[in-house]
Amino acid sequence: MKKAIGIIKYPAVFAAAALLCLLLLAASAMIPAELISGGIGTSAEIMCRNRVFYEISRGIPASKTDRYADSILLNIAYHYDSADPLGSVMLSEYYYTPVQNENFNLRDAVEGALPANKEYLRYWHGSAGIVRAALCVTDIGGMYAAGAVIIAGLFGMLLFLLAKHRLYAGAVGTVCALTAAGIWYVPFSLEYIWVFVTAPVVSLIAVKLVLDGKPQRLGVLFMLSGIVTNYLDFLTAETLTLTLPLLLSIYTARSTSPADPKREALSAVKLCCAWAAGYGGMWLLKWVLAAAVLGEDVTPYIFGHISERTIGDVVTGEASIVSAFANNFGCLFPFGYTDAGVIAGIVIMLGAAYVCFVYRRDGIRLSDLMIYAAGGAIPYLRYTALISHSSLHYFFTYRAQAAGVLAVCLMVSEITGIGRAKHEARKRT
């Protein structure tokens, strides 16, 4: 009986979470247009003050900000129709002309009350619902500021929890991961923010569940993480909501019991499958619901975009695994920060290798490291699957490699014993 309940709970939780997501999105469409008029008008002006793509720090590709996607997001939120809330959120239309950039299209749409003429139905655009609600009280500038505060607060809470339980390698590794990902640039684009809000929330809960001796609840948590990520994210560094909590939960588990590579690997596979089920299931559900609500075949909208992002760059028609890997790795801090950064990065790598060689502890097994290495490699599987997208949009997809940086830090800790999680039971407070 218990096993049957355990199997049923996953589809039940998925259905409940998906229904809630749909209702929240439809509810946002019912917000009267006059309530968002001030916020959307000011936001449109703000978006036109800069190019849709520009570098915050000149000559640093890692600092490139994507106001193109933000303009579309605002455009979609503006065009939600309270007279047809369900249909409008499924279709996710916005005003578009090919003769100018999306920021000016947004301004023209707002100033001229121009109707939507282009669909963007393949995503849920759950973030558009949040944006529409936020426009009642602020503009895009206020949302950027709020995003910065929320991200800092959430990661601060995560670091506090790790430090409180003496999980120092996890805390230091998280700081290094965020530094490599150029976290200070994230709040300048809504497109980048959603993953960096979701990942620390899931990580906090995952670490707490492991510390409380409730790892059996991680499966549902990771499925919910996949659901929320698909609902909010614009295909940026989506794997972070899987990899950061996965690596930290494995590391935390080793704080209360000796490493068991086989058990950990099996658990990791199950959690990855749960996340993938939530993430992939939401994709399929959106397309099925869109077809049912709109009463038309939506596959032509979808599969053209899928092939575009997997086989060939949308601009040049050329992309490769080499370019995807090189472009993304080249944005990591400090490598992407001038020639001096490259030198500093090489020095750091050599220093880490030296520390591992000199302070290598006895009894270290390769299997103890492979679980971290596998988690850190997940972003590169993503780059391989989405070659075109990863090659073209490397200036934000590179942040997925934060998982690799965290994994390396945890491996160094495992090899040397410095900041390594101890096996003795910890006092819960």
C-alpha positions as CSV (number, residue, x, y, z in Angstrom):
1,M,0.0,0.0,0.0
2,K,2.8,2.4,0.9
3,K,4.6,1.7,-2.3
4,A,1.4,2.4,-4.3
5,I,1.0,5.7,-2.6
6,G,4.6,6.5,-3.2
7,I,4.1,5.9,-7.0
8,I,0.8,7.8,-7.1
9,K,2.1,10.9,-5.3
10,Y,4.3,12.0,-8.2
11,P,1.6,12.4,-10.8
12,A,-0.8,13.8,-8.2
13,V,1.8,16.5,-7.1
14,F,2.5,17.2,-10.8
15,A,-1.1,17.6,-11.6
16,A,-1.7,19.9,-8.6
17,A,1.4,22.0,-9.3
18,A,0.6,22.4,-13.0
19,L,-3.0,23.3,-12.3
20,L,-1.8,26.0,-9.8
21,C,0.6,27.3,-12.4
22,L,-2.1,27.6,-15.0
23,L,-4.6,29.3,-12.6
24,L,-2.0,31.8,-11.5
25,L,-1.1,32.7,-15.1
26,A,-4.8,33.0,-16.1
27,A,-5.4,35.1,-12.9
28,S,-2.7,37.5,-13.9
29,A,-4.3,38.0,-17.3
30,M,-7.5,39.1,-15.5
31,I,-5.7,42.1,-13.9
32,P,-7.3,45.2,-15.5
33,A,-5.2,46.9,-18.1
34,E,-5.6,50.3,-16.4
35,L,-3.8,49.0,-13.3
36,I,-0.6,48.3,-15.2
37,S,-0.7,51.3,-17.6
38,G,1.7,53.4,-15.5
39,G,4.2,50.6,-14.9
40,I,4.2,49.4,-18.5
41,G,4.6,52.9,-19.9
42,T,7.6,53.7,-17.7
43,S,9.1,50.3,-18.4
44,A,8.8,50.8,-22.2
45,E,10.7,54.1,-21.9
46,I,13.4,52.5,-19.7
47,M,13.9,49.6,-22.2
48,C,14.5,52.1,-25.0
49,R,17.4,53.9,-23.2
50,N,19.8,51.1,-24.2
51,R,20.3,48.6,-27.0
52,V,18.5,45.3,-26.6
53,F,22.0,43.6,-26.2
54,Y,24.8,45.6,-24.6
55,E,27.8,44.9,-22.3
56,I,27.6,46.4,-18.9
57,S,31.4,46.2,-18.7
58,R,32.9,47.0,-22.1
59,G,34.9,44.2,-23.6
60,I,33.5,41.6,-21.2
61,P,31.0,39.2,-23.1
62,A,30.0,37.7,-19.7
63,S,28.4,41.1,-18.8
64,K,26.1,41.2,-21.9
65,T,22.6,42.0,-20.8
66,D,19.6,40.7,-22.7
67,R,16.9,43.4,-22.9
68,Y,15.6,41.8,-26.0
69,A,14.0,38.9,-24.0
70,D,12.8,41.4,-21.3
71,S,11.1,43.5,-23.9
72,I,9.2,40.5,-25.3
73,L,8.3,39.4,-21.8
74,L,6.8,42.9,-21.0
75,N,5.1,42.9,-24.4
76,I,3.5,39.5,-23.7
77,A,2.4,40.6,-20.2
78,Y,0.9,43.8,-21.6
79,H,-1.1,41.9,-24.2
80,Y,-2.7,39.4,-21.9
81,D,-6.5,39.7,-22.4
82,S,-8.8,39.8,-19.4
83,A,-11.7,38.9,-21.8
84,D,-10.0,35.6,-22.7
85,P,-7.5,34.9,-20.0
86,L,-7.0,31.2,-20.7
87,G,-6.6,31.6,-24.5
88,S,-4.3,34.6,-24.2
89,V,-1.9,33.0,-21.8
90,M,-1.8,29.9,-23.9
91,L,-1.0,31.8,-27.1
92,S,1.2,34.4,-25.5
93,E,1.0,37.0,-28.2
94,Y,2.9,40.3,-28.5
95,Y,3.3,43.2,-31.0
96,Y,6.1,42.7,-33.4
97,T,7.5,44.4,-36.5
98,P,10.8,43.2,-38.2
99,V,11.9,46.7,-39.0
100,Q,13.0,47.6,-35.5
101,N,14.2,46.1,-32.2
102,E,11.9,44.6,-29.6
103,N,12.3,47.5,-27.2
104,F,10.9,50.0,-29.7
105,N,8.2,47.5,-30.7
106,L,7.2,47.5,-27.0
107,R,7.1,51.3,-26.8
108,D,5.1,51.6,-30.0
109,A,2.6,48.9,-28.8
110,V,2.1,50.7,-25.4
111,E,1.9,54.2,-26.8
112,G,-0.3,53.3,-29.7
113,A,-2.3,50.6,-28.0
114,L,-1.4,48.3,-30.9
115,P,-2.8,44.8,-30.9
116,A,-0.6,41.7,-30.7
117,N,0.3,40.0,-34.0
118,K,2.9,37.3,-33.1
119,E,2.6,34.2,-31.0
120,Y,5.2,32.8,-28.5
121,L,3.3,29.8,-27.3
122,R,6.0,27.2,-26.9
123,Y,6.9,28.5,-23.5
124,W,4.7,28.8,-20.4
125,H,5.8,32.4,-19.8
126,G,4.9,32.1,-16.1
127,S,7.3,34.9,-15.5
128,A,5.0,37.2,-17.6
129,G,2.3,36.6,-15.0
130,I,4.6,37.8,-12.2
131,V,5.6,40.8,-14.3
132,R,2.0,41.8,-15.1
133,A,1.2,41.7,-11.3
134,A,4.4,43.6,-10.5
135,L,3.5,46.3,-13.0
136,C,0.6,47.3,-10.8
137,V,3.1,48.7,-8.2
138,T,6.4,49.3,-10.0
139,D,8.2,49.3,-13.3
140,I,11.0,47.2,-14.8
141,G,13.6,49.2,-12.9
142,G,11.9,48.3,-9.6
143,M,11.8,44.6,-10.7
144,Y,15.5,44.6,-11.3
145,A,16.2,46.0,-7.9
146,A,13.8,43.6,-6.2
147,G,15.5,40.7,-8.1
148,A,18.9,41.7,-6.7
149,V,17.6,41.9,-3.1
150,I,15.8,38.6,-3.4
151,I,18.8,36.7,-4.9
152,A,21.2,38.1,-2.3
153,G,18.8,37.2,0.5
154,L,18.2,33.7,-0.7
155,F,21.8,32.8,-1.3
156,G,22.7,34.5,2.0
157,M,20.3,32.2,3.8
158,L,21.8,29.2,2.0
159,L,25.3,30.1,3.0
160,F,24.2,30.7,6.5
161,L,22.6,27.2,6.7
162,L,25.7,25.6,5.3
163,A,28.0,27.5,7.6
164,K,25.8,26.8,10.6
165,H,26.2,23.1,10.1
166,R,29.9,23.4,9.4
167,L,29.5,22.4,5.8
168,Y,32.2,24.8,4.9
169,A,33.3,23.3,1.6
170,G,29.7,23.6,0.3
171,A,29.5,27.2,1.4
172,V,32.9,28.1,-0.1
173,G,32.1,26.2,-3.3
174,T,28.8,28.0,-3.6
175,V,30.5,31.4,-3.4
176,C,33.1,30.3,-6.0
177,A,30.3,29.1,-8.3
178,L,28.4,32.3,-8.0
179,T,31.6,34.3,-8.6
180,A,32.4,32.3,-11.7
181,A,28.9,32.8,-13.0
182,G,29.2,36.6,-12.7
183,I,26.3,36.8,-10.2
184,W,26.6,40.6,-10.0
185,Y,25.3,40.9,-13.6
186,V,22.3,38.7,-13.2
187,P,19.9,41.3,-11.7
188,F,20.3,43.5,-14.8
189,S,18.0,41.2,-16.8
190,L,14.7,39.6,-15.8
191,E,15.5,36.7,-18.1
192,Y,18.5,35.8,-16.0
193,I,16.8,36.2,-12.6
194,W,14.3,33.4,-12.4
195,V,16.9,30.5,-12.3
196,F,18.9,32.3,-9.6
197,V,15.8,32.6,-7.5
198,T,14.6,29.1,-7.9
199,A,18.0,27.4,-7.4
200,P,18.8,28.7,-3.9
201,V,15.2,28.0,-2.7
202,V,15.4,24.4,-3.9
203,S,18.9,24.1,-2.5
204,L,17.8,25.4,0.9
205,I,15.0,22.9,1.1
206,A,17.1,20.0,-0.1
207,V,19.9,20.6,2.4
208,K,17.4,21.0,5.2
209,L,15.7,17.8,4.3
210,V,19.0,15.8,4.3
211,L,20.0,17.4,7.6
212,D,16.6,16.4,9.1
213,G,17.0,12.8,7.9
214,K,14.2,13.1,5.3
215,P,16.0,12.4,2.0
216,Q,13.0,10.4,0.8
217,R,11.2,13.7,0.1
218,L,13.8,14.9,-2.3
219,G,12.2,13.2,-5.3
220,V,9.0,15.3,-5.1
221,L,11.1,18.5,-4.4
222,F,13.2,17.9,-7.5
223,M,10.1,17.3,-9.7
224,L,8.7,20.6,-8.4
225,S,12.0,22.2,-9.2
226,G,11.7,21.1,-12.8
227,I,8.1,22.2,-13.0
228,V,8.8,25.7,-11.6
229,T,11.9,26.1,-13.8
230,N,10.0,25.3,-17.0
231,Y,7.2,27.6,-15.9
232,L,9.4,30.6,-15.2
233,D,12.6,30.3,-17.2
234,F,13.3,31.4,-20.8
235,L,15.8,28.6,-21.5
236,T,18.8,30.3,-19.9
237,A,20.8,28.3,-17.3
238,E,17.9,26.0,-16.4
239,T,20.0,23.1,-15.3
240,L,21.2,25.1,-12.2
241,T,17.9,24.3,-10.5
242,L,18.9,20.6,-10.7
243,T,22.7,20.7,-10.3
244,L,23.2,23.0,-7.4
245,P,20.7,21.3,-5.0
246,L,21.8,17.9,-6.3
247,L,25.5,18.5,-5.5
248,L,24.8,20.2,-2.2
249,S,22.4,17.5,-1.0
250,I,25.0,14.8,-1.8
251,Y,27.7,16.7,0.0
252,T,25.4,17.3,3.0
253,A,24.5,13.6,3.1
254,R,28.2,12.8,3.5
255,S,28.2,15.0,6.7
256,T,26.2,12.4,8.5
257,S,27.4,9.1,7.0
258,P,30.3,7.7,5.1
259,A,30.3,8.1,1.3
260,D,28.5,5.3,-0.5
261,P,29.1,5.9,-4.2
262,K,26.7,3.3,-5.5
263,R,23.8,4.4,-3.3
264,E,24.6,8.1,-4.1
265,A,24.7,7.4,-7.8
266,L,21.3,5.6,-7.7
267,S,19.8,8.4,-5.7
268,A,21.3,11.0,-8.1
269,V,19.8,9.3,-11.1
270,K,16.4,9.1,-9.5
271,L,16.5,12.8,-8.6
272,C,17.7,13.8,-12.1
273,C,14.8,11.7,-13.5
274,A,12.3,13.4,-11.2
275,W,13.6,16.9,-12.3
276,A,13.5,15.9,-15.9
277,A,9.9,14.5,-15.5
278,G,8.8,17.8,-14.1
279,Y,10.6,19.9,-16.6
280,G,9.8,17.9,-19.7
281,G,6.3,17.1,-18.5
282,M,5.5,20.9,-18.3
283,W,6.8,21.4,-21.9
284,L,4.4,18.6,-23.1
285,L,1.5,19.8,-21.0
286,K,1.8,23.4,-22.3
287,W,1.7,22.2,-25.9
288,V,-1.2,19.9,-25.3
289,L,-3.2,22.6,-23.4
290,A,-2.4,25.1,-26.1
291,A,-3.7,22.8,-28.8
292,A,-6.8,22.0,-26.8
293,V,-7.6,25.6,-25.8
294,L,-6.8,27.2,-29.2
295,G,-8.4,24.3,-31.1
296,E,-5.5,24.1,-33.6
297,D,-2.4,22.1,-34.4
298,V,0.5,23.8,-32.7
299,T,3.3,21.5,-33.8
300,P,4.4,23.7,-36.6
301,Y,5.1,26.5,-34.1
302,I,7.1,24.2,-31.9
303,F,9.2,21.8,-33.9
304,G,10.6,24.5,-36.2
305,H,12.0,26.3,-33.1
306,I,13.4,23.0,-31.7
307,S,15.4,22.2,-34.8
308,E,16.6,25.8,-34.9
309,R,18.1,25.5,-31.5
310,T,19.6,22.1,-31.9
311,I,21.2,22.0,-35.3
312,G,22.7,25.2,-36.6
313,D,23.0,28.7,-35.5
314,V,19.9,30.9,-36.0
315,V,22.1,33.7,-37.4
316,T,24.9,32.1,-39.4
317,G,23.5,28.6,-39.9
318,E,26.6,27.2,-38.3
319,A,27.3,25.9,-34.9
320,S,29.5,23.2,-33.3
321,I,30.1,21.5,-30.0
322,V,33.5,23.2,-30.0
323,S,32.1,26.6,-30.4
324,A,29.4,25.9,-27.8
325,F,32.0,24.7,-25.2
326,A,34.6,27.4,-26.0
327,N,32.1,30.3,-26.0
328,N,30.6,29.2,-22.7
329,F,33.8,28.4,-20.9
330,G,35.3,31.7,-22.1
331,C,32.8,33.7,-20.2
332,L,33.5,32.2,-16.8
333,F,35.2,34.5,-14.2
334,P,38.1,35.1,-14.3
335,F,38.8,33.6,-17.8
336,G,36.4,36.0,-19.6
337,Y,37.8,39.1,-18.0
338,T,40.7,40.2,-20.2
339,D,44.1,38.5,-20.7
340,A,44.9,39.1,-17.0
341,G,41.8,37.1,-16.1
342,V,43.0,34.2,-18.3
343,I,46.3,34.2,-16.5
344,A,44.6,34.4,-13.1
345,G,42.4,31.5,-14.0
346,I,45.3,29.3,-15.0
347,V,47.1,30.2,-11.8
348,I,44.0,29.2,-9.8
349,M,43.7,25.9,-11.6
350,L,47.4,25.1,-11.0
351,G,47.1,26.1,-7.4
352,A,44.2,23.8,-6.9
353,A,46.0,21.0,-8.5
354,Y,49.1,21.6,-6.3
355,V,47.0,21.6,-3.2
356,C,45.4,18.3,-4.2
357,F,48.8,16.8,-4.9
358,V,50.5,17.9,-1.7
359,Y,47.6,17.5,0.7
360,R,46.0,14.4,-0.7
361,R,44.5,12.4,2.1
362,D,44.8,8.7,2.6
363,G,42.0,6.4,1.5
364,I,40.5,8.7,-1.2
365,R,38.7,6.7,-3.9
366,L,38.0,7.7,-7.4
367,S,34.4,6.6,-6.9
368,D,34.1,9.3,-4.1
369,L,34.8,12.0,-6.7
370,M,32.9,10.7,-9.7
371,I,29.5,11.6,-8.3
372,Y,30.6,15.3,-8.1
373,A,32.2,15.1,-11.5
374,A,29.0,13.7,-13.1
375,G,26.9,16.5,-11.5
376,G,29.3,19.1,-12.8
377,A,29.2,17.7,-16.3
378,I,25.5,18.1,-16.7
379,P,25.7,21.6,-18.3
380,Y,28.0,20.2,-21.0
381,L,25.4,17.6,-21.9
382,R,23.0,20.5,-22.2
383,Y,25.4,22.4,-24.5
384,T,25.7,19.2,-26.6
385,A,22.0,18.7,-26.9
386,L,21.3,22.4,-27.7
387,I,24.3,23.2,-29.8
388,S,22.9,26.2,-31.7
389,H,21.3,27.8,-28.7
390,S,24.4,27.3,-26.5
391,S,26.7,28.7,-29.2
392,L,24.5,31.8,-29.9
393,H,23.4,32.6,-26.4
394,Y,26.6,31.7,-24.6
395,F,26.6,35.0,-22.7
396,F,23.9,33.7,-20.4
397,T,24.0,29.9,-20.9
398,Y,27.6,30.0,-19.5
399,R,26.2,30.4,-16.0
400,A,25.1,26.8,-16.0
401,Q,28.7,26.0,-15.5
402,A,28.5,27.2,-11.9
403,A,27.6,23.6,-11.1
404,G,31.0,22.5,-12.5
405,V,32.8,25.1,-10.3
406,L,30.9,23.9,-7.2
407,A,31.7,20.3,-8.2
408,V,35.4,21.0,-8.5
409,C,35.4,22.7,-5.1
410,L,33.7,19.7,-3.5
411,M,36.2,17.4,-5.2
412,V,39.2,19.4,-3.9
413,S,37.6,19.2,-0.4
414,E,37.1,15.4,-0.8
415,I,40.7,14.9,-1.9
416,T,42.4,17.0,0.7
417,G,40.0,16.8,3.6
418,I,40.0,20.6,3.9
419,G,36.4,21.7,4.8
420,R,35.3,18.1,4.1
421,A,32.0,17.0,5.6
422,K,32.6,14.8,8.7
423,H,30.8,11.6,9.3
424,E,29.8,12.1,12.9
425,A,26.2,13.0,13.6
426,R,25.6,16.7,13.9
427,K,23.6,18.4,16.5
428,R,20.3,19.7,14.9
429,T,19.3,23.2,15.9
